[in-house]
Amino acid sequence: MDNHTSWVFKLLSTLGVLLHVVFIDFPKDVYRWMTRSEKDVSDSVVVITGAGSGLGRKMAYYFAVRRKARVALIDVNEEGLRECCAEIDHEGGDARLWVADIRDAANLNTVAEEIDVEMGPVSIVVCNAAVLYFGAFLDLKTNELQKAMDINIMGTINTIRAFLTKMEQLNSGHIVTVSSIAGFAGETYGLAYCPTKFAVRGVMECLQMELRDRGLDGIVCTTLCPYFARTPMILNVGMRPTSTWIPFMSISSCARLMVSAILEEQTLAFIPSPISLIALTKSFCTRSVFLSLRDYLNCRYDPPADYTTTRVLTKVSLFQTIFLCLFILFIVLMSNYFRSVHPIWWAIIPPALLLNFIAFYAPNLLRVIPVAGPLIADFSIANPQIVRYTNLFAVAAHAGEGLLALGLSVSSGNSFATSFKWFVQTFIFGFPSLRMILGYKKKAAQGKKKSK
């Protein structure tokens, strides 16, 4: 029998594990990564909690309609479940609903038995249901903290336990939990959310190790860690997560990537994949380096409070200040070949662009505007993609007009300094400025003809 405390044993075991890792484990993982593909789940039973709205609802649609799976939907939101089922049925999919609170373990066990009887053995369980509360450490209420723990942690455990018994009997199945990038990095205002997502990761790691040690290698475990998406859970509390590099994802794109990661049987999946850098830097960097990189990524998810409003208004004021200073400079530097647009366009276009931007960035600020403000805010929150596309269209259209104005000014013989002023003005004001440079171009052409 080996002496596990002897230096000879420690040396030999270290050499042995290094050889195993380098020549067996690492090549095996690389091969699995290079050859991984999405498994076929057609006619398989997929259970999704929190399927009444948001990511759960969209994942249910993708599984049922695009992957031809049979989906069992669980939520406390009966109306949302019925809408989801109707949408799937309309597309020819197979969906059935169970109204249940995942905090009630006994009721969830009954639901699991009913699903097994009515639909057959469950292939995949997606533990998606969660609640979200954000606020300062001392501002969050005790009942909010308790509810977040009960649903996000115990609800996830209850769901896994309800379906795990059958999977263990068959040594087959797939357990999926939805953690978050917030489960890797605690953040300001995240007391009621981040710890619960840390816990979900811990739950899955415990389950993975237990299944491995018990020889139940037929049961797959996947932990999904998405960045924030435009779900009702987030938008309804007025949150607008922002980052310099990471997009505030649409429900469709986030759910599509999540389903793909599940079907590829990834153990840990970051959605989108670049956010894995957050977990990586937190694990391997020193404290000061990590804090600097945190500031660089600029990931923020402030709560809907006066503090947020103040920050946004500060940014808007900064935008207005820069804008006014720039055009005061333009007026001072006016030459014979550059003129500002008519004052009426100053009163219409910049406010319209600013309104469009606020509708995307912080729609609740618009509620201070009488009559139309609340209507625009509600529309913007309900249709974030439309607001995003209007902003993108405005930027693209004005950029194109600005470049055209730049070319026209240069071709008219203006200096590059004057041409740059035409570009900036046209980029902001659009067609009114472009029409002016077109007029100057036309007059210059007519003057050349007369001189001939």
C-alpha positions in Angstrom: 0.0 0.0 0.0 1.4 3.4 -1.0 2.3 5.9 1.7 0.3 8.9 0.6 2.4 11.3 2.7 5.8 10.2 1.5 7.7 12.6 -0.8 8.4 9.7 -3.2 4.6 9.1 -3.6 4.0 12.9 -4.0 6.7 13.2 -6.7 5.5 10.2 -8.7 1.8 11.2 -8.5 2.7 14.7 -9.6 4.6 13.4 -12.6 1.8 11.0 -13.4 -0.9 13.6 -13.3 1.1 16.0 -15.4 1.6 13.3 -18.1 -2.1 12.4 -17.9 -3.2 16.1 -18.2 -0.8 16.9 -21.1 -1.1 13.8 -23.2 -4.6 12.5 -22.4 -7.0 15.1 -20.8 -6.0 18.2 -22.8 -5.9 16.4 -26.3 -9.3 14.8 -25.4 -10.9 18.1 -24.5 -9.4 19.8 -27.6 -10.8 17.0 -29.8 -14.2 17.3 -28.1 -14.2 21.0 -28.6 -13.2 20.8 -32.3 -15.7 18.0 -33.1 -18.7 19.1 -31.0 -22.0 19.4 -32.7 -25.6 20.0 -31.7 -27.5 16.8 -30.7 -30.8 15.9 -32.2 -33.7 16.5 -29.8 -36.6 15.9 -32.2 -39.5 14.2 -30.3 -37.5 14.4 -27.0 -39.2 15.9 -23.9 -37.7 19.2 -22.8 -38.8 20.8 -19.5 -38.4 24.6 -19.1 -39.2 26.6 -16.0 -39.9 30.3 -16.2 -41.3 29.7 -19.7 -44.1 32.3 -19.4 -41.9 35.2 -20.6 -38.4 36.3 -21.5 -35.6 33.8 -22.2 -37.6 30.8 -21.1 -40.4 31.5 -23.5 -38.1 32.1 -26.4 -36.0 29.0 -25.6 -39.3 27.0 -25.6 -40.1 28.3 -29.0 -36.7 27.4 -30.4 -36.8 23.9 -28.9 -40.4 23.2 -30.1 -40.5 24.9 -33.5 -36.9 24.8 -34.8 -35.7 21.6 -33.0 -39.0 19.7 -33.1 -38.8 18.8 -29.4 -41.9 18.3 -27.2 -41.8 21.0 -24.5 -43.3 21.0 -21.0 -43.6 24.5 -19.8 -43.6 25.5 -16.1 -44.3 28.9 -14.6 -46.6 30.7 -12.1 -47.6 33.0 -15.0 -50.5 31.1 -16.5 -51.4 33.7 -19.0 -47.8 33.9 -20.3 -47.7 30.0 -20.5 -50.9 30.0 -22.6 -49.6 32.6 -24.9 -46.4 30.6 -25.4 -48.2 27.4 -26.0 -50.5 29.1 -28.5 -47.5 30.5 -30.4 -45.8 27.1 -30.5 -49.0 25.3 -31.5 -49.6 27.9 -34.3 -46.2 26.9 -35.7 -46.9 23.2 -35.5 -45.0 22.5 -32.4 -45.9 20.4 -29.3 -46.2 22.3 -26.0 -48.0 21.6 -22.8 -48.2 23.7 -19.7 -48.1 23.3 -15.9 -48.8 26.2 -13.6 -46.5 25.7 -10.6 -44.4 27.6 -8.1 -40.9 26.1 -8.1 -40.6 27.1 -4.4 -43.1 24.3 -3.6 -41.0 21.1 -3.8 -44.0 18.8 -3.2 -46.0 20.3 -6.0 -43.0 20.3 -8.3 -42.6 16.6 -7.6 -46.2 16.0 -8.6 -45.7 18.0 -11.8 -42.6 15.9 -12.7 -44.6 12.7 -12.3 -47.4 14.1 -14.5 -45.0 15.1 -17.2 -43.4 11.6 -17.1 -46.8 9.9 -17.5 -48.3 12.3 -20.1 -45.2 12.9 -22.2 -42.6 10.2 -21.4 -39.1 10.3 -20.0 -37.6 13.8 -19.8 -34.5 14.3 -21.8 -33.6 17.9 -20.8 -34.5 20.1 -17.8 -33.8 23.8 -18.1 -33.9 25.6 -14.7 -34.5 29.1 -16.0 -37.0 30.6 -13.5 -35.7 33.5 -11.5 -36.5 36.9 -10.0 -34.5 40.1 -10.0 -34.2 42.8 -7.4 -31.5 45.4 -7.6 -30.7 48.1 -5.1 -28.2 49.5 -2.6 -27.1 47.1 0.2 -29.2 48.7 2.9 -32.1 49.7 0.6 -33.2 46.1 -0.4 -36.0 44.8 1.7 -35.6 41.6 3.7 -38.6 40.0 1.9 -37.0 40.8 -1.4 -33.8 39.1 -0.4 -35.6 36.1 0.9 -37.8 35.7 -2.2 -34.7 35.9 -4.4 -33.0 33.2 -2.4 -36.1 31.0 -2.3 -36.7 31.2 -6.1 -33.3 31.5 -7.6 -31.5 29.0 -5.3 -34.1 26.7 -3.7 -36.3 26.8 -6.8 -33.5 25.6 -8.9 -32.6 22.8 -6.4 -36.2 21.8 -6.2 -36.5 21.5 -10.0 -33.3 19.4 -10.3 -34.4 17.1 -7.5 -37.9 16.6 -9.0 -36.5 15.3 -12.3 -33.2 13.8 -11.2 -34.6 10.5 -9.7 -35.9 9.3 -13.1 -32.7 10.3 -14.8 -30.6 8.4 -12.3 -32.7 5.3 -12.9 -32.0 5.5 -16.6 -28.5 7.0 -16.3 -29.6 9.4 -19.0 -30.6 13.0 -19.2 -29.4 16.6 -19.2 -29.7 19.1 -16.4 -29.3 22.8 -17.4 -29.3 25.8 -15.1 -29.2 29.4 -16.0 -26.7 31.2 -13.9 -25.3 34.6 -15.1 -22.1 36.5 -15.6 -23.3 38.0 -12.3 -22.5 34.6 -10.9 -18.8 35.2 -11.4 -18.5 38.8 -10.5 -20.4 40.5 -7.7 -21.3 44.0 -8.5 -22.7 47.2 -7.0 -26.5 46.9 -6.3 -26.3 43.1 -6.9 -26.9 41.8 -3.3 -30.2 40.1 -4.1 -29.1 38.7 -7.5 -25.4 38.0 -7.8 -25.1 35.7 -4.7 -28.0 33.6 -6.0 -26.3 33.1 -9.3 -23.0 32.3 -7.5 -25.0 29.7 -5.7 -26.5 28.2 -8.9 -22.9 27.6 -10.1 -22.1 25.9 -6.8 -25.2 23.7 -7.0 -24.2 22.5 -10.5 -20.5 21.9 -9.6 -21.7 19.8 -6.6 -24.1 17.8 -8.8 -21.4 17.3 -11.5 -18.9 15.9 -9.0 -21.5 13.6 -7.4 -22.7 12.2 -10.7 -19.1 11.6 -11.7 -18.2 9.9 -8.5 -21.3 7.7 -8.6 -20.6 6.6 -12.2 -23.7 8.3 -13.6 -21.8 9.6 -16.7 -24.9 9.4 -18.8 -26.3 12.5 -17.2 -25.0 15.8 -18.7 -24.8 19.0 -16.7 -24.7 22.5 -18.4 -24.4 25.8 -16.6 -25.3 28.9 -18.8 -23.9 32.3 -17.9 -25.5 34.9 -20.1 -24.9 38.6 -20.0 -28.1 40.7 -19.5 -30.8 40.5 -22.2 -33.8 42.7 -22.8 -36.2 40.5 -20.9 -39.3 41.7 -19.1 -37.7 40.8 -15.8 -35.0 43.4 -16.5 -37.0 46.0 -18.4 -39.9 46.0 -16.0 -37.7 47.3 -13.2 -36.2 50.0 -15.5 -32.7 48.5 -15.7 -30.5 49.4 -18.6 -27.2 47.4 -18.2 -24.4 49.2 -20.1 -20.9 48.3 -21.2 -18.3 49.8 -23.5 -17.8 46.4 -25.2 -20.6 44.0 -24.3 -24.0 44.5 -25.9 -27.3 44.5 -24.0 -28.6 41.4 -25.8 -31.9 40.9 -27.5 -34.0 38.0 -26.1 -33.9 36.2 -29.5 -30.1 36.3 -29.9 -29.5 35.3 -26.3 -32.0 32.4 -26.3 -30.6 31.2 -29.6 -27.1 31.0 -28.2 -28.3 29.4 -25.0 -30.1 26.6 -26.9 -27.1 26.0 -29.1 -24.9 25.7 -26.0 -27.3 23.2 -24.5 -27.5 21.1 -27.6 -23.7 21.1 -27.8 -23.7 19.8 -24.2 -21.2 22.5 -23.1 -20.4 22.2 -19.4 -20.0 25.9 -18.8 -21.2 28.4 -21.5 -20.8 32.2 -21.5 -23.4 34.0 -23.6 -21.9 35.7 -25.6 -18.6 33.9 -25.3 -16.4 37.1 -25.0 -17.7 37.7 -21.5 -15.7 34.7 -20.3 -12.9 37.3 -20.1 -14.6 38.7 -17.0 -14.4 35.4 -15.2 -10.8 34.9 -16.5 -9.5 38.2 -15.4 -11.2 37.9 -12.0 -9.5 34.5 -11.5 -6.0 35.3 -12.7 -5.4 39.0 -12.2 -4.3 40.9 -9.1 -6.9 43.1 -7.4 -5.7 46.4 -8.9 -5.5 44.9 -12.4 -9.0 43.5 -12.1 -10.4 46.8 -10.9 -8.8 48.6 -13.8 -10.1 46.1 -16.3 -13.6 46.3 -14.7 -13.5 50.1 -15.3 -12.3 49.4 -18.9 -15.2 47.0 -19.7 -17.5 49.5 -17.9 -20.1 46.9 -17.1 -22.8 48.6 -15.0 -26.4 47.7 -14.0 -27.7 50.5 -11.9 -31.1 50.3 -10.2 -34.0 52.5 -11.3 -33.4 55.3 -8.8 -32.7 59.0 -8.7 -29.0 58.1 -8.9 -29.5 56.6 -12.3 -31.5 59.5 -13.5 -28.8 61.9 -12.3 -26.1 60.0 -14.2 -28.1 59.9 -17.4 -29.0 63.6 -17.2 -25.4 64.4 -16.6 -24.4 62.5 -19.8 -27.2 64.3 -21.7 -26.0 67.7 -20.3 -22.5 66.8 -21.3 -23.7 66.0 -24.8 -25.5 69.3 -25.1 -22.5 71.2 -23.8 -20.1 69.7 -26.3 -22.7 70.2 -29.1 -23.2 73.9 -28.3 -19.5 74.6 -27.9 -18.7 72.9 -31.2 -21.2 75.0 -33.1 -20.3 78.2 -31.4 -16.8 77.5 -32.7 -18.2 76.8 -36.2 -20.0 80.2 -36.2 -16.9 82.0 -35.1 -14.9 80.3 -37.8 -17.4 80.8 -40.6 -15.8 81.6 -43.9 -17.3 82.6 -47.3 -17.7 78.9 -48.1 -19.4 77.7 -44.9 -22.7 78.7 -43.3 -24.7 77.3 -40.5 -28.2 75.9 -41.2 -31.3 77.9 -40.4 -32.1 78.4 -36.7 -35.3 76.5 -37.2 -33.3 73.3 -37.9 -31.4 73.9 -34.7 -34.7 73.8 -32.8 -36.0 70.7 -34.5 -33.2 68.2 -35.4 -30.8 68.1 -32.4 -33.8 67.7 -29.9 -35.3 65.0 -32.1 -32.0 63.1 -32.2 -31.6 63.5 -28.5 -35.2 62.3 -27.9 -34.5 59.2 -30.0 -31.3 58.5 -28.1 -33.0 58.9 -24.7 -35.8 56.6 -25.9 -33.2 53.9 -26.4 -30.8 54.6 -23.5 -33.2 55.6 -20.7 -36.8 55.6 -21.8 -38.2 56.3 -18.3 -36.7 59.7 -18.4 -39.2 60.7 -21.1 -42.1 60.4 -18.6 -41.4 63.9 -17.4 -42.6 65.2 -20.8 -46.3 65.9 -20.6 -48.8 63.8 -22.6 -46.5 62.3 -25.2 -43.6 61.4 -22.8 -45.3 58.4 -21.1 -46.6 57.1 -24.4 -43.1 57.2 -26.0 -41.5 55.6 -22.9 -44.0 52.7 -22.9 -43.5 52.1 -26.6 -39.7 52.2 -26.3 -39.7 49.7 -23.4 -42.1 47.4 -25.2 -40.2 47.7 -28.6 -36.5 48.1 -27.8 -35.5 46.7 -31.2 -37.4 49.3 -33.1 -35.9 52.1 -31.0 -32.4 50.6 -31.6 -32.9 50.4 -35.3 -34.2 54.0 -35.5 -31.0 55.1 -33.8 -28.8 53.0 -36.1 -30.7 54.3 -39.1 -30.2 57.9 -38.0 -26.5 57.4 -37.5 -26.1 55.6 -40.8 -28.1 58.1 -42.8 -26.4 61.2 -41.3 -23.0 59.6 -41.7 -23.7 59.0 -45.3 -25.0 62.5 -45.8 -21.9 63.9 -44.0 -19.5 62.0 -46.2 -21.3 63.2 -49.3 -21.1 66.8 -48.1 -17.4 66.3 -47.4 -16.9 65.1 -51.0 -18.9 67.9 -52.5 -17.1 70.5 -50.5 -13.6 69.2 -51.5 -14.7 68.9 -55.1 -15.9 72.5 -55.0 -12.3 73.6 -54.2 -12.9 74.3 -50.5 -10.2 73.8 -48.0 -10.1 70.6 -45.9 -10.9 72.7 -42.8 -14.0 74.1 -44.4 -14.9 70.7 -45.7 -14.6 69.1 -42.3 -17.0 71.7 -40.9 -19.5 70.8 -43.6 -19.1 67.1 -42.7 -19.7 67.6 -39.0 -22.7 69.9 -39.6 -24.2 67.6 -42.1 -23.6 64.6 -39.8 -25.7 66.3 -37.1 -28.3 68.1 -39.2 -28.6 65.8 -42.1 -30.4 66.9 -45.3 -30.9 70.6 -44.5 -27.1 71.0 -44.4 -26.5 68.7 -47.4 -29.0 70.8 -49.4 -27.0 73.9 -48.7 -23.7 72.4 -50.0 -25.6 71.0 -53.0 -26.8 74.6 -53.6 -23.3 76.0 -53.4 -22.1 73.2 -55.7 -24.8 74.0 -58.2 -24.0 77.8 -58.1 -20.3 77.1 -58.6 -21.0 74.9 -61.6 -23.3 77.6 -63.1 -20.6 80.2 -62.5 -18.0 78.1 -64.4 -20.4 77.8 -67.4 -21.0 81.6 -67.5 -17.2 82.2 -67.4 -16.8 80.0 -70.4 
